[in-house]
Amino acid sequence: MLPISTDAPIYYFPFATIGLIFINVVCLLMTELGSPDAFELWGPWALEHGNGLHPLQWVTSNFIHAGFEHPGQSHEG
């Protein structure tokens, strides 16, 4: 699953791609290793449907993980 090599020419080092992967891993670890009530911490950054227009949530919700097996699903009950 991991790309070892490519026959396509690479002109620039993928700083942005590696940065986004790093941010996602850090956010996943923060939500997995955090308290059981982690939703209170990252809940305001999650995308909420029907609660007004919040464009910042369109970006921040991409980094929120509700669990290792199910990224992006809320723990609301």
mmCIF file as gemmi writes it, N, C-alpha and C atoms, coordinates in Angstrom:
data_model
loop_
_atom_site.group_PDB
_atom_site.id
_atom_site.type_symbol
_atom_site.label_atom_id
_atom_site.label_alt_id
_atom_site.label_comp_id
_atom_site.label_asym_id
_atom_site.label_entity_id
_atom_site.label_seq_id
_atom_site.pdbx_PDB_ins_code
_atom_site.Cartn_x
_atom_site.Cartn_y
_atom_site.Cartn_z
_atom_site.occupancy
_atom_site.B_iso_or_equiv
_atom_site.pdbx_formal_charge
_atom_site.auth_seq_id
_atom_site.auth_asym_id
_atom_site.pdbx_PDB_model_num
ATOM 1 N N . MET Axp A 1 ? 0.806 -1.193 0 1 0 ? 1 A 1
ATOM 2 C CA . MET Axp A 1 ? 0 0 0 1 0 ? 1 A 1
ATOM 3 C C . MET Axp A 1 ? 0.854 1.264 0 1 0 ? 1 A 1
ATOM 4 N N . LEU Axp A 2 ? 2.073 1.192 0.478 1 0 ? 2 A 1
ATOM 5 C CA . LEU Axp A 2 ? 2.929 2.364 0.503 1 0 ? 2 A 1
ATOM 6 C C . LEU Axp A 2 ? 3.712 2.468 -0.8 1 0 ? 2 A 1
ATOM 7 N N . PRO Axp A 3 ? 3.718 3.623 -1.41 1 0 ? 3 A 1
ATOM 8 C CA . PRO Axp A 3 ? 4.467 3.771 -2.664 1 0 ? 3 A 1
ATOM 9 C C . PRO Axp A 3 ? 5.971 3.762 -2.396 1 0 ? 3 A 1
ATOM 10 N N . ILE Axp A 4 ? 6.65 2.833 -3.025 1 0 ? 4 A 1
ATOM 11 C CA . ILE Axp A 4 ? 8.099 2.712 -2.854 1 0 ? 4 A 1
ATOM 12 C C . ILE Axp A 4 ? 8.812 3.566 -3.906 1 0 ? 4 A 1
ATOM 13 N N . SER Axp A 5 ? 8.293 3.537 -5.099 1 0 ? 5 A 1
ATOM 14 C CA . SER Axp A 5 ? 8.906 4.312 -6.175 1 0 ? 5 A 1
ATOM 15 C C . SER Axp A 5 ? 7.837 4.678 -7.199 1 0 ? 5 A 1
ATOM 16 N N . THR Axp A 6 ? 8.212 5.519 -8.134 1 0 ? 6 A 1
ATOM 17 C CA . THR Axp A 6 ? 7.299 5.927 -9.195 1 0 ? 6 A 1
ATOM 18 C C . THR Axp A 6 ? 8.091 6.182 -10.464 1 0 ? 6 A 1
ATOM 19 N N . ASP Axp A 7 ? 7.444 5.983 -11.607 1 0 ? 7 A 1
ATOM 20 C CA . ASP Axp A 7 ? 8.112 6.29 -12.868 1 0 ? 7 A 1
ATOM 21 C C . ASP Axp A 7 ? 7.768 7.71 -13.333 1 0 ? 7 A 1
ATOM 22 N N . ALA Axp A 8 ? 6.896 8.391 -12.584 1 0 ? 8 A 1
ATOM 23 C CA . ALA Axp A 8 ? 6.555 9.772 -12.901 1 0 ? 8 A 1
ATOM 24 C C . ALA Axp A 8 ? 7.651 10.686 -12.336 1 0 ? 8 A 1
ATOM 25 N N . PRO Axp A 9 ? 8.029 11.691 -13.077 1 0 ? 9 A 1
ATOM 26 C CA . PRO Axp A 9 ? 9.076 12.588 -12.567 1 0 ? 9 A 1
ATOM 27 C C . PRO Axp A 9 ? 8.569 13.406 -11.373 1 0 ? 9 A 1
ATOM 28 N N . ILE Axp A 10 ? 9.387 13.497 -10.344 1 0 ? 10 A 1
ATOM 29 C CA . ILE Axp A 10 ? 9.065 14.286 -9.163 1 0 ? 10 A 1
ATOM 30 C C . ILE Axp A 10 ? 10.006 15.477 -9.16 1 0 ? 10 A 1
ATOM 31 N N . TYR Axp A 11 ? 9.449 16.67 -9.31 1 0 ? 11 A 1
ATOM 32 C CA . TYR Axp A 11 ? 10.262 17.872 -9.425 1 0 ? 11 A 1
ATOM 33 C C . TYR Axp A 11 ? 10.5 18.559 -8.081 1 0 ? 11 A 1
ATOM 34 N N . TYR Axp A 12 ? 9.584 18.328 -7.11 1 0 ? 12 A 1
ATOM 35 C CA . TYR Axp A 12 ? 9.688 18.997 -5.825 1 0 ? 12 A 1
ATOM 36 C C . TYR Axp A 12 ? 9.444 17.981 -4.719 1 0 ? 12 A 1
ATOM 37 N N . PHE Axp A 13 ? 10.073 18.208 -3.588 1 0 ? 13 A 1
ATOM 38 C CA . PHE Axp A 13 ? 9.824 17.36 -2.418 1 0 ? 13 A 1
ATOM 39 C C . PHE Axp A 13 ? 8.41 17.645 -1.903 1 0 ? 13 A 1
ATOM 40 N N . PRO Axp A 14 ? 7.623 16.624 -1.567 1 0 ? 14 A 1
ATOM 41 C CA . PRO Axp A 14 ? 6.217 16.823 -1.165 1 0 ? 14 A 1
ATOM 42 C C . PRO Axp A 14 ? 6.057 17.287 0.285 1 0 ? 14 A 1
ATOM 43 N N . PHE Axp A 15 ? 6.514 18.492 0.583 1 0 ? 15 A 1
ATOM 44 C CA . PHE Axp A 15 ? 6.427 19.022 1.946 1 0 ? 15 A 1
ATOM 45 C C . PHE Axp A 15 ? 4.985 19.085 2.435 1 0 ? 15 A 1
ATOM 46 N N . ALA Axp A 16 ? 4.075 19.581 1.609 1 0 ? 16 A 1
ATOM 47 C CA . ALA Axp A 16 ? 2.673 19.736 2.02 1 0 ? 16 A 1
ATOM 48 C C . ALA Axp A 16 ? 2.031 18.384 2.309 1 0 ? 16 A 1
ATOM 49 N N . THR Axp A 17 ? 2.284 17.405 1.47 1 0 ? 17 A 1
ATOM 50 C CA . THR Axp A 17 ? 1.706 16.071 1.667 1 0 ? 17 A 1
ATOM 51 C C . THR Axp A 17 ? 2.204 15.453 2.961 1 0 ? 17 A 1
ATOM 52 N N . ILE Axp A 18 ? 3.498 15.53 3.186 1 0 ? 18 A 1
ATOM 53 C CA . ILE Axp A 18 ? 4.068 14.973 4.407 1 0 ? 18 A 1
ATOM 54 C C . ILE Axp A 18 ? 3.558 15.753 5.62 1 0 ? 18 A 1
ATOM 55 N N . GLY Axp A 19 ? 3.407 17.057 5.498 1 0 ? 19 A 1
ATOM 56 C CA . GLY Axp A 19 ? 2.866 17.858 6.593 1 0 ? 19 A 1
ATOM 57 C C . GLY Axp A 19 ? 1.44 17.471 6.936 1 0 ? 19 A 1
ATOM 58 N N . LEU Axp A 20 ? 0.603 17.261 5.925 1 0 ? 20 A 1
ATOM 59 C CA . LEU Axp A 20 ? -0.79 16.864 6.174 1 0 ? 20 A 1
ATOM 60 C C . LEU Axp A 20 ? -0.868 15.48 6.807 1 0 ? 20 A 1
ATOM 61 N N . ILE Axp A 21 ? -0.018 14.568 6.375 1 0 ? 21 A 1
ATOM 62 C CA . ILE Axp A 21 ? 0.011 13.238 6.988 1 0 ? 21 A 1
ATOM 63 C C . ILE Axp A 21 ? 0.421 13.354 8.452 1 0 ? 21 A 1
ATOM 64 N N . PHE Axp A 22 ? 1.421 14.168 8.738 1 0 ? 22 A 1
ATOM 65 C CA . PHE Axp A 22 ? 1.885 14.363 10.11 1 0 ? 22 A 1
ATOM 66 C C . PHE Axp A 22 ? 0.774 14.953 10.986 1 0 ? 22 A 1
ATOM 67 N N . ILE Axp A 23 ? 0.084 15.98 10.489 1 0 ? 23 A 1
ATOM 68 C CA . ILE Axp A 23 ? -1.005 16.605 11.249 1 0 ? 23 A 1
ATOM 69 C C . ILE Axp A 23 ? -2.115 15.595 11.526 1 0 ? 23 A 1
ATOM 70 N N . ASN Axp A 24 ? -2.459 14.778 10.537 1 0 ? 24 A 1
ATOM 71 C CA . ASN Axp A 24 ? -3.499 13.764 10.734 1 0 ? 24 A 1
ATOM 72 C C . ASN Axp A 24 ? -3.09 12.737 11.777 1 0 ? 24 A 1
ATOM 73 N N . VAL Axp A 25 ? -1.838 12.294 11.749 1 0 ? 25 A 1
ATOM 74 C CA . VAL Axp A 25 ? -1.37 11.317 12.729 1 0 ? 25 A 1
ATOM 75 C C . VAL Axp A 25 ? -1.39 11.919 14.129 1 0 ? 25 A 1
ATOM 76 N N . VAL Axp A 26 ? -0.942 13.159 14.269 1 0 ? 26 A 1
ATOM 77 C CA . VAL Axp A 26 ? -0.954 13.821 15.579 1 0 ? 26 A 1
ATOM 78 C C . VAL Axp A 26 ? -2.385 13.958 16.097 1 0 ? 26 A 1
ATOM 79 N N . CYS Axp A 27 ? -3.304 14.376 15.24 1 0 ? 27 A 1
ATOM 80 C CA . CYS Axp A 27 ? -4.71 14.522 15.659 1 0 ? 27 A 1
ATOM 81 C C . CYS Axp A 27 ? -5.318 13.172 16.033 1 0 ? 27 A 1
ATOM 82 N N . LEU Axp A 28 ? -4.983 12.132 15.294 1 0 ? 28 A 1
ATOM 83 C CA . LEU Axp A 28 ? -5.482 10.794 15.624 1 0 ? 28 A 1
ATOM 84 C C . LEU Axp A 28 ? -4.967 10.361 16.987 1 0 ? 28 A 1
ATOM 85 N N . LEU Axp A 29 ? -3.679 10.562 17.231 1 0 ? 29 A 1
ATOM 86 C CA . LEU Axp A 29 ? -3.117 10.175 18.531 1 0 ? 29 A 1
ATOM 87 C C . LEU Axp A 29 ? -3.724 10.993 19.665 1 0 ? 29 A 1
ATOM 88 N N . MET Axp A 30 ? -3.96 12.26 19.428 1 0 ? 30 A 1
ATOM 89 C CA . MET Axp A 30 ? -4.565 13.107 20.464 1 0 ? 30 A 1
ATOM 90 C C . MET Axp A 30 ? -5.973 12.637 20.817 1 0 ? 30 A 1
ATOM 91 N N . THR Axp A 31 ? -6.749 12.241 19.831 1 0 ? 31 A 1
ATOM 92 C CA . THR Axp A 31 ? -8.116 11.796 20.119 1 0 ? 31 A 1
ATOM 93 C C . THR Axp A 31 ? -8.132 10.379 20.674 1 0 ? 31 A 1
ATOM 94 N N . GLU Axp A 32 ? -7.208 9.53 20.251 1 0 ? 32 A 1
ATOM 95 C CA . GLU Axp A 32 ? -7.167 8.157 20.745 1 0 ? 32 A 1
ATOM 96 C C . GLU Axp A 32 ? -6.612 8.079 22.153 1 0 ? 32 A 1
ATOM 97 N N . LEU Axp A 33 ? -5.586 8.871 22.445 1 0 ? 33 A 1
ATOM 98 C CA . LEU Axp A 33 ? -4.947 8.815 23.753 1 0 ? 33 A 1
ATOM 99 C C . LEU Axp A 33 ? -5.546 9.805 24.738 1 0 ? 33 A 1
ATOM 100 N N . GLY Axp A 34 ? -6.492 10.585 24.276 1 0 ? 34 A 1
ATOM 101 C CA . GLY Axp A 34 ? -7.131 11.588 25.132 1 0 ? 34 A 1
ATOM 102 C C . GLY Axp A 34 ? -8.152 10.963 26.058 1 0 ? 34 A 1
ATOM 103 N N . SER Axp A 35 ? -8.852 11.804 26.747 1 0 ? 35 A 1
ATOM 104 C CA . SER Axp A 35 ? -9.862 11.341 27.7 1 0 ? 35 A 1
ATOM 105 C C . SER Axp A 35 ? -11.075 10.784 26.962 1 0 ? 35 A 1
ATOM 106 N N . PRO Axp A 36 ? -11.892 9.995 27.646 1 0 ? 36 A 1
ATOM 107 C CA . PRO Axp A 36 ? -13.104 9.475 27.011 1 0 ? 36 A 1
ATOM 108 C C . PRO Axp A 36 ? -14.062 10.585 26.581 1 0 ? 36 A 1
ATOM 109 N N . ASP Axp A 37 ? -13.972 11.738 27.228 1 0 ? 37 A 1
ATOM 110 C CA . ASP Axp A 37 ? -14.836 12.865 26.878 1 0 ? 37 A 1
ATOM 111 C C . ASP Axp A 37 ? -14.137 13.812 25.909 1 0 ? 37 A 1
ATOM 112 N N . ALA Axp A 38 ? -13.36 13.252 24.991 1 0 ? 38 A 1
ATOM 113 C CA . ALA Axp A 38 ? -12.596 14.07 24.05 1 0 ? 38 A 1
ATOM 114 C C . ALA Axp A 38 ? -13.518 14.872 23.139 1 0 ? 38 A 1
ATOM 115 N N . PHE Axp A 39 ? -14.769 14.463 23.002 1 0 ? 39 A 1
ATOM 116 C CA . PHE Axp A 39 ? -15.7 15.185 22.133 1 0 ? 39 A 1
ATOM 117 C C . PHE Axp A 39 ? -15.869 16.627 22.599 1 0 ? 39 A 1
ATOM 118 N N . GLU Axp A 40 ? -15.794 16.847 23.903 1 0 ? 40 A 1
ATOM 119 C CA . GLU Axp A 40 ? -15.908 18.22 24.408 1 0 ? 40 A 1
ATOM 120 C C . GLU Axp A 40 ? -14.77 19.095 23.903 1 0 ? 40 A 1
ATOM 121 N N . LEU Axp A 41 ? -13.604 18.494 23.696 1 0 ? 41 A 1
ATOM 122 C CA . LEU Axp A 41 ? -12.45 19.235 23.214 1 0 ? 41 A 1
ATOM 123 C C . LEU Axp A 41 ? -12.529 19.517 21.725 1 0 ? 41 A 1
ATOM 124 N N . TRP Axp A 42 ? -12.8 18.481 20.925 1 0 ? 42 A 1
ATOM 125 C CA . TRP Axp A 42 ? -12.789 18.671 19.477 1 0 ? 42 A 1
ATOM 126 C C . TRP Axp A 42 ? -14.173 18.847 18.878 1 0 ? 42 A 1
ATOM 127 N N . GLY Axp A 43 ? -15.199 18.757 19.666 1 0 ? 43 A 1
ATOM 128 C CA . GLY Axp A 43 ? -16.571 18.918 19.17 1 0 ? 43 A 1
ATOM 129 C C . GLY Axp A 43 ? -16.833 20.224 18.432 1 0 ? 43 A 1
ATOM 130 N N . PRO Axp A 44 ? -16.341 21.369 18.951 1 0 ? 44 A 1
ATOM 131 C CA . PRO Axp A 44 ? -16.584 22.635 18.24 1 0 ? 44 A 1
ATOM 132 C C . PRO Axp A 44 ? -15.903 22.709 16.871 1 0 ? 44 A 1
ATOM 133 N N . TRP Axp A 45 ? -14.916 21.874 16.644 1 0 ? 45 A 1
ATOM 134 C CA . TRP Axp A 45 ? -14.194 21.891 15.367 1 0 ? 45 A 1
ATOM 135 C C . TRP Axp A 45 ? -14.787 20.903 14.363 1 0 ? 45 A 1
ATOM 136 N N . ALA Axp A 46 ? -15.708 20.05 14.813 1 0 ? 46 A 1
ATOM 137 C CA . ALA Axp A 46 ? -16.337 19.063 13.938 1 0 ? 46 A 1
ATOM 138 C C . ALA Axp A 46 ? -17.392 19.727 13.055 1 0 ? 46 A 1
ATOM 139 N N . LEU Axp A 47 ? -17.578 19.191 11.887 1 0 ? 47 A 1
ATOM 140 C CA . LEU Axp A 47 ? -18.567 19.722 10.955 1 0 ? 47 A 1
ATOM 141 C C . LEU Axp A 47 ? -19.963 19.371 11.456 1 0 ? 47 A 1
ATOM 142 N N . GLU Axp A 48 ? -20.787 20.386 11.64 1 0 ? 48 A 1
ATOM 143 C CA . GLU Axp A 48 ? -22.149 20.198 12.113 1 0 ? 48 A 1
ATOM 144 C C . GLU Axp A 48 ? -23.113 20.561 10.995 1 0 ? 48 A 1
ATOM 145 N N . HIS Axp A 49 ? -23.989 19.655 10.678 1 0 ? 49 A 1
ATOM 146 C CA . HIS Axp A 49 ? -24.984 19.904 9.638 1 0 ? 49 A 1
ATOM 147 C C . HIS Axp A 49 ? -26.236 20.513 10.268 1 0 ? 49 A 1
ATOM 148 N N . GLY Axp A 50 ? -26.742 21.565 9.662 1 0 ? 50 A 1
ATOM 149 C CA . GLY Axp A 50 ? -27.964 22.185 10.139 1 0 ? 50 A 1
ATOM 150 C C . GLY Axp A 50 ? -27.771 23.131 11.307 1 0 ? 50 A 1
ATOM 151 N N . ASN Axp A 51 ? -26.531 23.517 11.588 1 0 ? 51 A 1
ATOM 152 C CA . ASN Axp A 51 ? -26.279 24.418 12.71 1 0 ? 51 A 1
ATOM 153 C C . ASN Axp A 51 ? -25.629 25.704 12.208 1 0 ? 51 A 1
ATOM 154 N N . GLY Axp A 52 ? -26.061 26.206 11.095 1 0 ? 52 A 1
ATOM 155 C CA . GLY Axp A 52 ? -25.5 27.429 10.533 1 0 ? 52 A 1
ATOM 156 C C . GLY Axp A 52 ? -24.299 27.154 9.634 1 0 ? 52 A 1
ATOM 157 N N . LEU Axp A 53 ? -23.745 28.202 9.097 1 0 ? 53 A 1
ATOM 158 C CA . LEU Axp A 53 ? -22.628 28.098 8.171 1 0 ? 53 A 1
ATOM 159 C C . LEU Axp A 53 ? -21.328 28.424 8.902 1 0 ? 53 A 1
ATOM 160 N N . HIS Axp A 54 ? -20.44 27.444 8.994 1 0 ? 54 A 1
ATOM 161 C CA . HIS Axp A 54 ? -19.156 27.601 9.674 1 0 ? 54 A 1
ATOM 162 C C . HIS Axp A 54 ? -18.05 27.093 8.75 1 0 ? 54 A 1
ATOM 163 N N . PRO Axp A 55 ? -17.535 27.922 7.842 1 0 ? 55 A 1
ATOM 164 C CA . PRO Axp A 55 ? -16.534 27.463 6.872 1 0 ? 55 A 1
ATOM 165 C C . PRO Axp A 55 ? -15.264 26.902 7.498 1 0 ? 55 A 1
ATOM 166 N N . LEU Axp A 56 ? -14.858 27.381 8.672 1 0 ? 56 A 1
ATOM 167 C CA . LEU Axp A 56 ? -13.667 26.845 9.313 1 0 ? 56 A 1
ATOM 168 C C . LEU Axp A 56 ? -13.82 25.357 9.625 1 0 ? 56 A 1
ATOM 169 N N . GLN Axp A 57 ? -15.038 24.936 9.947 1 0 ? 57 A 1
ATOM 170 C CA . GLN Axp A 57 ? -15.29 23.527 10.24 1 0 ? 57 A 1
ATOM 171 C C . GLN Axp A 57 ? -15.075 22.645 9.011 1 0 ? 57 A 1
ATOM 172 N N . TRP Axp A 58 ? -15.19 23.201 7.821 1 0 ? 58 A 1
ATOM 173 C CA . TRP Axp A 58 ? -14.946 22.42 6.609 1 0 ? 58 A 1
ATOM 174 C C . TRP Axp A 58 ? -13.489 21.97 6.544 1 0 ? 58 A 1
ATOM 175 N N . VAL Axp A 59 ? -12.606 22.77 7.103 1 0 ? 59 A 1
ATOM 176 C CA . VAL Axp A 59 ? -11.179 22.43 7.11 1 0 ? 59 A 1
ATOM 177 C C . VAL Axp A 59 ? -10.832 21.59 8.336 1 0 ? 59 A 1
ATOM 178 N N . THR Axp A 60 ? -11.225 22.052 9.51 1 0 ? 60 A 1
ATOM 179 C CA . THR Axp A 60 ? -10.823 21.37 10.736 1 0 ? 60 A 1
ATOM 180 C C . THR Axp A 60 ? -11.434 19.977 10.866 1 0 ? 60 A 1
ATOM 181 N N . SER Axp A 61 ? -12.603 19.755 10.298 1 0 ? 61 A 1
ATOM 182 C CA . SER Axp A 61 ? -13.236 18.437 10.415 1 0 ? 61 A 1
ATOM 183 C C . SER Axp A 61 ? -12.456 17.362 9.662 1 0 ? 61 A 1
ATOM 184 N N . ASN Axp A 62 ? -11.604 17.752 8.733 1 0 ? 62 A 1
ATOM 185 C CA . ASN Axp A 62 ? -10.795 16.774 8.01 1 0 ? 62 A 1
ATOM 186 C C . ASN Axp A 62 ? -9.723 16.143 8.886 1 0 ? 62 A 1
ATOM 187 N N . PHE Axp A 63 ? -9.402 16.768 10 1 0 ? 63 A 1
ATOM 188 C CA . PHE Axp A 63 ? -8.344 16.262 10.86 1 0 ? 63 A 1
ATOM 189 C C . PHE Axp A 63 ? -8.876 15.561 12.105 1 0 ? 63 A 1
ATOM 190 N N . ILE Axp A 64 ? -10.177 15.537 12.287 1 0 ? 64 A 1
ATOM 191 C CA . ILE Axp A 64 ? -10.772 14.94 13.474 1 0 ? 64 A 1
ATOM 192 C C . ILE Axp A 64 ? -10.979 13.449 13.238 1 0 ? 64 A 1
ATOM 193 N N . HIS Axp A 65 ? -10.594 12.668 14.227 1 0 ? 65 A 1
ATOM 194 C CA . HIS Axp A 65 ? -10.77 11.221 14.166 1 0 ? 65 A 1
ATOM 195 C C . HIS Axp A 65 ? -11.536 10.793 15.403 1 0 ? 65 A 1
ATOM 196 N N . ALA Axp A 66 ? -12.62 10.062 15.223 1 0 ? 66 A 1
ATOM 197 C CA . ALA Axp A 66 ? -13.407 9.593 16.358 1 0 ? 66 A 1
ATOM 198 C C . ALA Axp A 66 ? -12.899 8.252 16.861 1 0 ? 66 A 1
ATOM 199 N N . GLY Axp A 67 ? -12.036 7.637 16.136 1 0 ? 67 A 1
ATOM 200 C CA . GLY Axp A 67 ? -11.473 6.357 16.546 1 0 ? 67 A 1
ATOM 201 C C . GLY Axp A 67 ? -10.59 5.81 15.438 1 0 ? 67 A 1
ATOM 202 N N . PHE Axp A 68 ? -9.755 4.875 15.789 1 0 ? 68 A 1
ATOM 203 C CA . PHE Axp A 68 ? -8.821 4.328 14.802 1 0 ? 68 A 1
ATOM 204 C C . PHE Axp A 68 ? -9.561 3.612 13.675 1 0 ? 68 A 1
ATOM 205 N N . GLU Axp A 69 ? -10.624 2.887 14.02 1 0 ? 69 A 1
ATOM 206 C CA . GLU Axp A 69 ? -11.359 2.129 13.009 1 0 ? 69 A 1
ATOM 207 C C . GLU Axp A 69 ? -12.345 2.974 12.213 1 0 ? 69 A 1
ATOM 208 N N . HIS Axp A 70 ? -12.86 4.044 12.823 1 0 ? 70 A 1
ATOM 209 C CA . HIS Axp A 70 ? -13.913 4.836 12.193 1 0 ? 70 A 1
ATOM 210 C C . HIS Axp A 70 ? -13.59 6.325 12.226 1 0 ? 70 A 1
ATOM 211 N N . PRO Axp A 71 ? -12.676 6.787 11.373 1 0 ? 71 A 1
ATOM 212 C CA . PRO Axp A 71 ? -12.368 8.222 11.396 1 0 ? 71 A 1
ATOM 213 C C . PRO Axp A 71 ? -13.562 9.06 10.96 1 0 ? 71 A 1
ATOM 214 N N . GLY Axp A 72 ? -13.752 10.156 11.661 1 0 ? 72 A 1
ATOM 215 C CA . GLY Axp A 72 ? -14.775 11.114 11.283 1 0 ? 72 A 1
ATOM 216 C C . GLY Axp A 72 ? -16.148 10.875 11.87 1 0 ? 72 A 1
ATOM 217 N N . GLN Axp A 73 ? -16.373 9.749 12.566 1 0 ? 73 A 1
ATOM 218 C CA . GLN Axp A 73 ? -17.684 9.515 13.143 1 0 ? 73 A 1
ATOM 219 C C . GLN Axp A 73 ? -17.73 10.06 14.555 1 0 ? 73 A 1
ATOM 220 N N . SER Axp A 74 ? -18.809 10.67 14.877 1 0 ? 74 A 1
ATOM 221 C CA . SER Axp A 74 ? -18.983 11.309 16.176 1 0 ? 74 A 1
ATOM 222 C C . SER Axp A 74 ? -19.293 10.274 17.259 1 0 ? 74 A 1
ATOM 223 N N . HIS Axp A 75 ? -18.916 10.568 18.492 1 0 ? 75 A 1
ATOM 224 C CA . HIS Axp A 75 ? -19.215 9.712 19.634 1 0 ? 75 A 1
ATOM 225 C C . HIS Axp A 75 ? -20.428 10.18 20.39 1 0 ? 75 A 1
ATOM 226 N N . GLU Axp A 76 ? -21.223 11.028 19.768 1 0 ? 76 A 1
ATOM 227 C CA . GLU Axp A 76 ? -22.422 11.505 20.447 1 0 ? 76 A 1
ATOM 228 C C . GLU Axp A 76 ? -23.387 10.352 20.641 1 0 ? 76 A 1
ATOM 229 N N . GLY Axp A 77 ? -24.103 10.382 21.705 1 0 ? 77 A 1
ATOM 230 C CA . GLY Axp A 77 ? -25.007 9.281 21.935 1 0 ? 77 A 1
ATOM 231 C C . GLY Axp A 77 ? -26.28 9.772 22.386 1 0 ? 77 A 1
